[in-house]
Each structure stands twice: as C-alpha cells, then as structure tokens.
C-alpha cells in the first residue's frame, strides 16, 4: 500500500528519510521541497568518496534520484491514494569533478495539472524531472533526467 501524506505531518524530507533507506544511509539533507523544485544536499564524508576524493558516482546518482523523488512527492502527494510514483528510467552525465558537499536541485519537467489530467483520463502518465548537481562553488558537476510515472493502484 502506498504511503499517504497527512495534512499536518512529516515533511517530504522526513518522509523520504523514513521510507527510503538509501536516503538515510547517505545522510541526505532535504533543504527545500515544493511542488516545482526540490533541493537536497549530500554531505562530504570520506566513506562516500571515490578514488579521487570526491563523492562516488553512485552516491551522486542516489542524491539526484532522491531529489527527483522529493519533487514528485511534493507535486503528486494528493494522488498517493490512487497512484504510486515510480521511476521509469534515468540518464546522468557527470560533467565536472565533484569535491566536497554537493547539492541536487530537481525541477518538475511538465505541469503537474497536465500529468494529473492524464491520470484522470485513464492514461498512465510519464513525465521528466530534470536535476542539476553542483558543488559549493556553484559549478555544475552532473545533470540527470529521471522519467517518472504514476501507476494507478486500482
């Protein structure tokens, strides 16, 4: 059964860390979550490093995918009683060396109302979430697109 978002309950970040073990494992910090944008921080910890001393590619992937999931939950939380959000596919490009803490900023790629209208019409919608990962100096170190769907539960 899909989780539902209570009217006055945990934040999206609290919900993500409670229900997604990798978000807890990587100690992700959900600093902003709205229906249009989510910002998530991966701390700089030696046990997350790769062979050059920056965050491992797998940690960066998980950071970006988690940010995309946070914006999806914020945008479609009211639909959780009838549909489960699922990642369909993802593509990532590592563009610069990441060092230190990195931040992922995810943005919904289609208007939420358009996606919900497809769900209402009996279509299983797909929609992209674009994610930019940057280091503390603002340089983008990775770019990811995650395509999500809302799979009807009934």
C-alpha positions as CSV (number, residue, x, y, z in Angstrom):
1,X,0.0,0.0,0.0
2,X,1.3,3.4,-0.9
3,X,2.1,5.9,1.8
4,X,-0.2,9.0,2.1
5,X,0.8,12.4,3.0
6,X,-1.1,13.6,6.1
7,X,-2.4,17.2,6.1
8,X,-0.2,18.2,9.0
9,X,2.5,15.6,9.3
10,X,6.1,14.9,8.5
11,X,7.8,17.0,5.8
12,X,8.7,15.4,2.5
13,X,12.3,15.2,3.6
14,X,11.3,13.4,6.9
15,X,9.1,11.0,4.9
16,X,11.9,10.3,2.4
17,X,14.5,9.5,5.1
18,X,11.9,7.4,7.0
19,X,10.9,5.3,4.0
20,X,13.9,5.3,1.7
21,X,16.9,3.5,3.4
22,X,19.5,4.9,1.0
23,X,18.5,8.5,1.8
24,X,19.2,7.7,5.4
25,X,22.4,5.8,4.6
26,X,23.8,8.8,2.6
27,X,22.6,11.2,5.3
28,X,20.8,13.3,2.7
29,X,19.6,16.7,3.8
30,X,16.3,17.9,2.2
31,X,16.7,21.6,2.4
32,X,13.8,22.7,0.1
33,X,10.8,20.8,-1.3
34,X,7.9,22.3,-3.2
35,X,5.7,21.0,-6.0
36,X,8.0,22.7,-8.5
37,X,11.5,22.2,-7.0
38,X,13.5,20.1,-4.5
39,X,17.0,20.8,-3.2
40,X,18.9,18.1,-1.5
41,X,22.4,18.1,0.0
42,X,24.9,15.2,0.1
43,X,27.5,15.8,2.9
44,X,31.2,15.4,2.3
45,X,32.1,12.2,4.1
46,X,35.2,10.1,3.4
47,X,33.1,6.9,3.3
48,X,31.2,8.3,0.3
49,X,34.4,9.2,-1.6
50,X,35.7,7.7,-4.8
51,X,39.3,7.1,-5.9
52,X,40.0,10.9,-6.4
53,X,38.5,12.1,-3.1
54,X,35.1,13.3,-4.3
55,X,31.6,11.8,-3.9
56,X,31.3,8.4,-5.6
57,X,29.3,8.4,-8.8
58,X,26.7,6.1,-7.1
59,X,26.2,8.5,-4.3
60,X,25.7,11.4,-6.7
61,X,23.2,9.3,-8.7
62,X,21.3,8.5,-5.5
63,X,21.4,12.1,-4.5
64,X,19.9,13.3,-7.8
65,X,17.3,10.5,-7.9
66,X,16.3,11.3,-4.4
67,X,15.8,15.0,-5.2
68,X,13.7,14.0,-8.2
69,X,11.6,11.8,-5.9
70,X,11.1,14.6,-3.4
71,X,9.7,16.9,-6.0
72,X,7.5,14.1,-7.3
73,X,6.1,13.5,-3.8
74,X,5.5,17.2,-3.3
75,X,3.8,17.6,-6.7
76,X,1.7,14.5,-6.6
77,X,1.2,13.7,-2.9
78,X,-2.5,14.2,-3.2
79,X,-2.6,11.3,-5.7
80,X,-0.9,8.7,-3.5
81,X,-4.3,7.2,-2.6
82,X,-4.8,6.2,-6.2
83,X,-1.4,6.0,-7.9
84,X,2.2,5.0,-6.9
85,X,5.0,7.2,-8.2
86,X,7.7,5.0,-9.9
87,X,11.0,5.9,-11.6
88,X,10.9,4.5,-15.1
89,X,14.4,5.4,-16.4
90,X,17.2,7.8,-15.7
91,X,20.1,9.2,-17.5
92,X,23.0,11.0,-15.9
93,X,26.0,12.9,-17.2
94,X,29.0,13.6,-14.9
95,X,30.3,16.9,-16.3
96,X,32.9,18.1,-13.8
97,X,34.8,16.8,-10.9
98,X,32.7,17.0,-7.7
99,X,34.6,17.7,-4.5
100,X,33.2,18.5,-1.1
101,X,29.4,18.6,-0.4
102,X,27.2,18.6,-3.4
103,X,23.6,19.8,-3.9
104,X,21.0,18.4,-6.3
105,X,18.2,20.7,-7.5
106,X,15.3,18.9,-9.1
107,X,12.6,20.5,-11.2
108,X,9.4,19.0,-12.5
109,X,9.6,18.9,-16.3
110,X,5.8,19.1,-17.0
111,X,3.0,21.0,-15.3
112,X,1.5,18.8,-12.5
113,X,-2.0,19.6,-13.6
114,X,-1.2,18.1,-17.1
115,X,0.1,14.9,-15.5
116,X,-3.0,14.6,-13.2
117,X,-5.3,15.2,-16.2
118,X,-3.7,12.2,-18.0
119,X,-4.2,10.1,-14.9
120,X,-7.8,11.2,-14.7
121,X,-8.3,10.2,-18.3
122,X,-7.1,6.7,-17.5
123,X,-3.7,7.2,-19.1
124,X,-0.6,6.1,-17.1
125,X,1.4,9.4,-17.4
126,X,5.1,9.7,-17.8
127,X,6.9,12.9,-17.0
128,X,10.6,14.0,-16.7
129,X,12.3,15.6,-13.7
130,X,15.5,17.5,-14.5
131,X,18.2,17.5,-11.9
132,X,21.3,19.6,-11.7
133,X,24.0,18.7,-9.2
134,X,26.5,21.3,-8.1
135,X,29.4,21.7,-5.7
136,X,29.7,24.5,-3.2
137,X,31.3,27.0,-5.7
138,X,28.2,26.7,-7.9
139,X,29.8,24.7,-10.7
140,X,27.5,22.0,-12.1
141,X,29.1,18.6,-11.7
142,X,26.3,16.4,-13.0
143,X,23.0,16.6,-14.8
144,X,20.3,13.9,-14.6
145,X,16.9,13.3,-16.2
146,X,14.6,10.9,-14.4
147,X,11.4,9.9,-16.1
148,X,8.7,9.1,-13.6
149,X,5.2,7.6,-13.9
150,X,2.1,7.5,-11.7
151,X,1.0,3.9,-11.7
152,X,-2.7,3.6,-10.9
153,X,-3.4,1.4,-7.9
154,X,-6.9,0.4,-8.7
